[in-house]
Amino acid sequence: MFRQCFLIVVVMILQEHALLKGASISSGYTCRHGFIRLNEGCYLFENTHPATWTEAQNYCLNFGAKLVSVESAEEHRAIRSHIMKYSSAFPLKGLWTSGNDIVHHGRWEWASTLTPIGPFTAWGTGEPSKPDPRYPEQHCLQYFTYAHYVYQWDNFDCSKKMHFICEQGAEPSVIGL
């Protein structure tokens, strides 16, 4: 009896520890420290080190992650809900994703998977915008969080410093931690 109670207390303490670190314990998979579990993936919403698109990509790689590729409506809804819930934590008006048309102008693809964007998309009205001499470097995809494009996609200048979202798969864990 004492042994069973002791094990239950240990499991409860370990579960509490996992929850404080942002880990999900319900499915036996967890995310690395700093990443949060949304659906089947782990995401890092970086809001303290604005970076250019290339810098953001390298930052994610340093964590064994990649800039996010939003490939389904379900994933988009989960990310959008998180951004909306914590909108005050993102003072800049956009977050980088891995979407870009750097290699083939007009052909948008996810850098993290090297696949074309679609069939699901969340482009704002009129986006991606056509090349404009005033904004020649709008080849990177951001979640726009301002004005009439709230939580939709927008092509933006890759050299601008923005917040960003890293993504990696959840890792199997022992007893759900």
C-alpha positions as protocol buffer text, in pm:
chain_id: "A"
residue {
  index: 1
  type: MET
  ca { x: 0 y: 0 z: 0 }
}
residue {
  index: 2
  type: PHE
  ca { x: 276 y: 243 z: 95 }
}
residue {
  index: 3
  type: ARG
  ca { x: 467 y: 157 z: -224 }
}
residue {
  index: 4
  type: GLN
  ca { x: 160 y: 227 z: -441 }
}
residue {
  index: 5
  type: CYS
  ca { x: 97 y: 561 z: -270 }
}
residue {
  index: 6
  type: PHE
  ca { x: 463 y: 653 z: -309 }
}
residue {
  index: 7
  type: LEU
  ca { x: 456 y: 572 z: -683 }
}
residue {
  index: 8
  type: ILE
  ca { x: 136 y: 773 z: -731 }
}
residue {
  index: 9
  type: VAL
  ca { x: 294 y: 1075 z: -559 }
}
residue {
  index: 10
  type: VAL
  ca { x: 611 y: 1043 z: -771 }
}
residue {
  index: 11
  type: VAL
  ca { x: 405 y: 1026 z: -1091 }
}
residue {
  index: 12
  type: MET
  ca { x: 200 y: 1330 z: -983 }
}
residue {
  index: 13
  type: ILE
  ca { x: 518 y: 1529 z: -912 }
}
residue {
  index: 14
  type: LEU
  ca { x: 668 y: 1431 z: -1247 }
}
residue {
  index: 15
  type: GLN
  ca { x: 346 y: 1525 z: -1428 }
}
residue {
  index: 16
  type: GLU
  ca { x: 338 y: 1864 z: -1256 }
}
residue {
  index: 17
  type: HIS
  ca { x: 701 y: 1920 z: -1354 }
}
residue {
  index: 18
  type: ALA
  ca { x: 619 y: 1838 z: -1716 }
}
residue {
  index: 19
  type: LEU
  ca { x: 320 y: 2074 z: -1719 }
}
residue {
  index: 20
  type: LEU
  ca { x: 529 y: 2360 z: -1583 }
}
residue {
  index: 21
  type: LYS
  ca { x: 778 y: 2309 z: -1865 }
}
residue {
  index: 22
  type: GLY
  ca { x: 500 y: 2318 z: -2123 }
}
residue {
  index: 23
  type: ALA
  ca { x: 511 y: 1946 z: -2202 }
}
residue {
  index: 24
  type: SER
  ca { x: 206 y: 1749 z: -2296 }
}
residue {
  index: 25
  type: ILE
  ca { x: 167 y: 1424 z: -2104 }
}
residue {
  index: 26
  type: SER
  ca { x: -156 y: 1293 z: -2246 }
}
residue {
  index: 27
  type: SER
  ca { x: -20 y: 1101 z: -2542 }
}
residue {
  index: 28
  type: GLY
  ca { x: 320 y: 977 z: -2430 }
}
residue {
  index: 29
  type: TYR
  ca { x: 502 y: 1240 z: -2637 }
}
residue {
  index: 30
  type: THR
  ca { x: 667 y: 1557 z: -2518 }
}
residue {
  index: 31
  type: CYS
  ca { x: 834 y: 1868 z: -2651 }
}
residue {
  index: 32
  type: ARG
  ca { x: 1177 y: 2006 z: -2577 }
}
residue {
  index: 33
  type: HIS
  ca { x: 1210 y: 2285 z: -2323 }
}
residue {
  index: 34
  type: GLY
  ca { x: 1073 y: 2611 z: -2463 }
}
residue {
  index: 35
  type: PHE
  ca { x: 856 y: 2437 z: -2723 }
}
residue {
  index: 36
  type: ILE
  ca { x: 483 y: 2386 z: -2672 }
}
residue {
  index: 37
  type: ARG
  ca { x: 266 y: 2103 z: -2799 }
}
residue {
  index: 38
  type: LEU
  ca { x: -5 y: 2191 z: -3050 }
}
residue {
  index: 39
  type: ASN
  ca { x: -180 y: 1896 z: -3213 }
}
residue {
  index: 40
  type: GLU
  ca { x: 94 y: 1653 z: -3319 }
}
residue {
  index: 41
  type: GLY
  ca { x: 387 y: 1895 z: -3330 }
}
residue {
  index: 42
  type: CYS
  ca { x: 606 y: 2105 z: -3106 }
}
residue {
  index: 43
  type: TYR
  ca { x: 635 y: 2479 z: -3169 }
}
residue {
  index: 44
  type: LEU
  ca { x: 859 y: 2756 z: -3042 }
}
residue {
  index: 45
  type: PHE
  ca { x: 701 y: 3101 z: -3074 }
}
residue {
  index: 46
  type: GLU
  ca { x: 1012 y: 3320 z: -3059 }
}
residue {
  index: 47
  type: ASN
  ca { x: 917 y: 3668 z: -2943 }
}
residue {
  index: 48
  type: THR
  ca { x: 1236 y: 3792 z: -2775 }
}
residue {
  index: 49
  type: HIS
  ca { x: 1490 y: 3786 z: -3061 }
}
residue {
  index: 50
  type: PRO
  ca { x: 1348 y: 3942 z: -3380 }
}
residue {
  index: 51
  type: ALA
  ca { x: 1538 y: 3812 z: -3681 }
}
residue {
  index: 52
  type: THR
  ca { x: 1550 y: 3829 z: -4058 }
}
residue {
  index: 53
  type: TRP
  ca { x: 1402 y: 3528 z: -4233 }
}
residue {
  index: 54
  type: THR
  ca { x: 1747 y: 3369 z: -4281 }
}
residue {
  index: 55
  type: GLU
  ca { x: 1849 y: 3440 z: -3920 }
}
residue {
  index: 56
  type: ALA
  ca { x: 1522 y: 3289 z: -3799 }
}
residue {
  index: 57
  type: GLN
  ca { x: 1582 y: 2979 z: -4008 }
}
residue {
  index: 58
  type: ASN
  ca { x: 1931 y: 2939 z: -3856 }
}
residue {
  index: 59
  type: TYR
  ca { x: 1799 y: 3000 z: -3504 }
}
residue {
  index: 60
  type: CYS
  ca { x: 1549 y: 2717 z: -3545 }
}
residue {
  index: 61
  type: LEU
  ca { x: 1818 y: 2486 z: -3684 }
}
residue {
  index: 62
  type: ASN
  ca { x: 2025 y: 2547 z: -3369 }
}
residue {
  index: 63
  type: PHE
  ca { x: 1739 y: 2388 z: -3173 }
}
residue {
  index: 64
  type: GLY
  ca { x: 1709 y: 2092 z: -3409 }
}
residue {
  index: 65
  type: ALA
  ca { x: 1395 y: 2252 z: -3554 }
}
residue {
  index: 66
  type: LYS
  ca { x: 1287 y: 2432 z: -3871 }
}
residue {
  index: 67
  type: LEU
  ca { x: 1079 y: 2737 z: -3946 }
}
residue {
  index: 68
  type: VAL
  ca { x: 717 y: 2624 z: -3942 }
}
residue {
  index: 69
  type: SER
  ca { x: 541 y: 2487 z: -4250 }
}
residue {
  index: 70
  type: VAL
  ca { x: 166 y: 2529 z: -4210 }
}
residue {
  index: 71
  type: GLU
  ca { x: 29 y: 2246 z: -4420 }
}
residue {
  index: 72
  type: SER
  ca { x: -328 y: 2202 z: -4298 }
}
residue {
  index: 73
  type: ALA
  ca { x: -628 y: 2401 z: -4181 }
}
residue {
  index: 74
  type: GLU
  ca { x: -606 y: 2223 z: -3845 }
}
residue {
  index: 75
  type: GLU
  ca { x: -243 y: 2328 z: -3795 }
}
residue {
  index: 76
  type: HIS
  ca { x: -328 y: 2685 z: -3903 }
}
residue {
  index: 77
  type: ARG
  ca { x: -616 y: 2703 z: -3653 }
}
residue {
  index: 78
  type: ALA
  ca { x: -395 y: 2576 z: -3368 }
}
residue {
  index: 79
  type: ILE
  ca { x: -118 y: 2827 z: -3446 }
}
residue {
  index: 80
  type: ARG
  ca { x: -364 y: 3113 z: -3498 }
}
residue {
  index: 81
  type: SER
  ca { x: -537 y: 3034 z: -3167 }
}
residue {
  index: 82
  type: HIS
  ca { x: -204 y: 3040 z: -2984 }
}
residue {
  index: 83
  type: ILE
  ca { x: -104 y: 3372 z: -3143 }
}
residue {
  index: 84
  type: MET
  ca { x: -446 y: 3521 z: -3059 }
}
residue {
  index: 85
  type: LYS
  ca { x: -430 y: 3397 z: -2701 }
}
residue {
  index: 86
  type: TYR
  ca { x: -87 y: 3550 z: -2644 }
}
residue {
  index: 87
  type: SER
  ca { x: -105 y: 3842 z: -2889 }
}
residue {
  index: 88
  type: SER
  ca { x: 40 y: 4090 z: -2639 }
}
residue {
  index: 89
  type: ALA
  ca { x: 358 y: 3879 z: -2631 }
}
residue {
  index: 90
  type: PHE
  ca { x: 422 y: 3959 z: -2999 }
}
residue {
  index: 91
  type: PRO
  ca { x: 480 y: 4336 z: -3024 }
}
residue {
  index: 92
  type: LEU
  ca { x: 589 y: 4314 z: -3388 }
}
residue {
  index: 93
  type: LYS
  ca { x: 316 y: 4268 z: -3646 }
}
residue {
  index: 94
  type: GLY
  ca { x: 419 y: 3936 z: -3798 }
}
residue {
  index: 95
  type: LEU
  ca { x: 589 y: 3600 z: -3747 }
}
residue {
  index: 96
  type: TRP
  ca { x: 810 y: 3427 z: -4004 }
}
residue {
  index: 97
  type: THR
  ca { x: 719 y: 3085 z: -4141 }
}
residue {
  index: 98
  type: SER
  ca { x: 935 y: 2877 z: -4378 }
}
residue {
  index: 99
  type: GLY
  ca { x: 724 y: 2983 z: -4678 }
}
residue {
  index: 100
  type: ASN
  ca { x: 913 y: 3164 z: -4955 }
}
residue {
  index: 101
  type: ASP
  ca { x: 953 y: 3213 z: -5328 }
}
residue {
  index: 102
  type: ILE
  ca { x: 1324 y: 3299 z: -5312 }
}
residue {
  index: 103
  type: VAL
  ca { x: 1442 y: 3032 z: -5558 }
}
residue {
  index: 104
  type: HIS
  ca { x: 1156 y: 3057 z: -5809 }
}
residue {
  index: 105
  type: HIS
  ca { x: 979 y: 3394 z: -5793 }
}
residue {
  index: 106
  type: GLY
  ca { x: 604 y: 3338 z: -5789 }
}
residue {
  index: 107
  type: ARG
  ca { x: 635 y: 2969 z: -5689 }
}
residue {
  index: 108
  type: TRP
  ca { x: 576 y: 2956 z: -5315 }
}
residue {
  index: 109
  type: GLU
  ca { x: 716 y: 2660 z: -5122 }
}
residue {
  index: 110
  type: TRP
  ca { x: 796 y: 2555 z: -4767 }
}
residue {
  index: 111
  type: ALA
  ca { x: 1172 y: 2573 z: -4711 }
}
residue {
  index: 112
  type: SER
  ca { x: 1152 y: 2317 z: -4432 }
}
residue {
  index: 113
  type: THR
  ca { x: 994 y: 2048 z: -4652 }
}
residue {
  index: 114
  type: LEU
  ca { x: 1081 y: 2176 z: -5002 }
}
residue {
  index: 115
  type: THR
  ca { x: 719 y: 2123 z: -5105 }
}
residue {
  index: 116
  type: PRO
  ca { x: 490 y: 2370 z: -5283 }
}
residue {
  index: 117
  type: ILE
  ca { x: 250 y: 2560 z: -5061 }
}
residue {
  index: 118
  type: GLY
  ca { x: -99 y: 2416 z: -5094 }
}
residue {
  index: 119
  type: PRO
  ca { x: -356 y: 2289 z: -5131 }
}
residue {
  index: 120
  type: PHE
  ca { x: -429 y: 2457 z: -4794 }
}
residue {
  index: 121
  type: THR
  ca { x: -340 y: 2827 z: -4780 }
}
residue {
  index: 122
  type: ALA
  ca { x: -432 y: 3119 z: -4557 }
}
residue {
  index: 123
  type: TRP
  ca { x: -321 y: 3410 z: -4774 }
}
residue {
  index: 124
  type: GLY
  ca { x: -482 y: 3743 z: -4698 }
}
residue {
  index: 125
  type: THR
  ca { x: -691 y: 3908 z: -4968 }
}
residue {
  index: 126
  type: GLY
  ca { x: -467 y: 4009 z: -5259 }
}
residue {
  index: 127
  type: GLU
  ca { x: -174 y: 3807 z: -5126 }
}
residue {
  index: 128
  type: PRO
  ca { x: 83 y: 3712 z: -5217 }
}
residue {
  index: 129
  type: SER
  ca { x: 121 y: 4057 z: -5365 }
}
residue {
  index: 130
  type: LYS
  ca { x: 281 y: 4103 z: -5704 }
}
residue {
  index: 131
  type: PRO
  ca { x: 640 y: 4229 z: -5731 }
}
residue {
  index: 132
  type: ASP
  ca { x: 659 y: 4598 z: -5649 }
}
residue {
  index: 133
  type: PRO
  ca { x: 971 y: 4811 z: -5712 }
}
residue {
  index: 134
  type: ARG
  ca { x: 911 y: 4984 z: -5378 }
}
residue {
  index: 135
  type: TYR
  ca { x: 934 y: 4646 z: -5197 }
}
residue {
  index: 136
  type: PRO
  ca { x: 1164 y: 4428 z: -5409 }
}
residue {
  index: 137
  type: GLU
  ca { x: 1243 y: 4165 z: -5146 }
}
residue {
  index: 138
  type: GLN
  ca { x: 894 y: 4043 z: -5050 }
}
residue {
  index: 139
  type: HIS
  ca { x: 979 y: 3675 z: -5094 }
}
residue {
  index: 140
  type: CYS
  ca { x: 913 y: 3538 z: -4744 }
}
residue {
  index: 141
  type: LEU
  ca { x: 584 y: 3435 z: -4585 }
}
residue {
  index: 142
  type: GLN
  ca { x: 476 y: 3577 z: -4251 }
}
residue {
  index: 143
  type: TYR
  ca { x: 172 y: 3535 z: -4031 }
}
residue {
  index: 144
  type: PHE
  ca { x: 45 y: 3892 z: -4035 }
}
residue {
  index: 145
  type: THR
  ca { x: -111 y: 4006 z: -3709 }
}
residue {
  index: 146
  type: TYR
  ca { x: -216 y: 4359 z: -3792 }
}
residue {
  index: 147
  type: ALA
  ca { x: -494 y: 4550 z: -3969 }
}
residue {
  index: 148
  type: HIS
  ca { x: -716 y: 4363 z: -4216 }
}
residue {
  index: 149
  type: TYR
  ca { x: -476 y: 4065 z: -4251 }
}
residue {
  index: 150
  type: VAL
  ca { x: -507 y: 3950 z: -3891 }
}
residue {
  index: 151
  type: TYR
  ca { x: -375 y: 3593 z: -3861 }
}
residue {
  index: 152
  type: GLN
  ca { x: -351 y: 3549 z: -4236 }
}
residue {
  index: 153
  type: TRP
  ca { x: -45 y: 3507 z: -4456 }
}
residue {
  index: 154
  type: ASP
  ca { x: 138 y: 3792 z: -4624 }
}
residue {
  index: 155
  type: ASN
  ca { x: 453 y: 3802 z: -4835 }
}
residue {
  index: 156
  type: PHE
  ca { x: 705 y: 4035 z: -4676 }
}
residue {
  index: 157
  type: ASP
  ca { x: 1063 y: 4162 z: -4709 }
}
residue {
  index: 158
  type: CYS
  ca { x: 1292 y: 3878 z: -4596 }
}
residue {
  index: 159
  type: SER
  ca { x: 1549 y: 4124 z: -4458 }
}
residue {
  index: 160
  type: LYS
  ca { x: 1309 y: 4270 z: -4201 }
}
residue {
  index: 161
  type: LYS
  ca { x: 1344 y: 4154 z: -3842 }
}
residue {
  index: 162
  type: MET
  ca { x: 1033 y: 3974 z: -3722 }
}
residue {
  index: 163
  type: HIS
  ca { x: 926 y: 3723 z: -3460 }
}
residue {
  index: 164
  type: PHE
  ca { x: 908 y: 3366 z: -3589 }
}
residue {
  index: 165
  type: ILE
  ca { x: 779 y: 3014 z: -3528 }
}
residue {
  index: 166
  type: CYS
  ca { x: 1002 y: 2705 z: -3513 }
}
residue {
  index: 167
  type: GLU
  ca { x: 859 y: 2355 z: -3546 }
}
residue {
  index: 168
  type: GLN
  ca { x: 978 y: 2005 z: -3463 }
}
residue {
  index: 169
  type: GLY
  ca { x: 819 y: 1668 z: -3405 }
}
residue {
  index: 170
  type: ALA
  ca { x: 718 y: 1556 z: -3057 }
}
residue {
  index: 171
  type: GLU
  ca { x: 953 y: 1305 z: -2895 }
}
residue {
  index: 172
  type: PRO
  ca { x: 848 y: 977 z: -2731 }
}
residue {
  index: 173
  type: SER
  ca { x: 874 y: 997 z: -2355 }
}
residue {
  index: 174
  type: VAL
  ca { x: 892 y: 771 z: -2053 }
}
residue {
  index: 175
  type: ILE
  ca { x: 567 y: 760 z: -1851 }
}
residue {
  index: 176
  type: GLY
  ca { x: 441 y: 1054 z: -2051 }
}
residue {
  index: 177
  type: LEU
  ca { x: 710 y: 1309 z: -1957 }
}
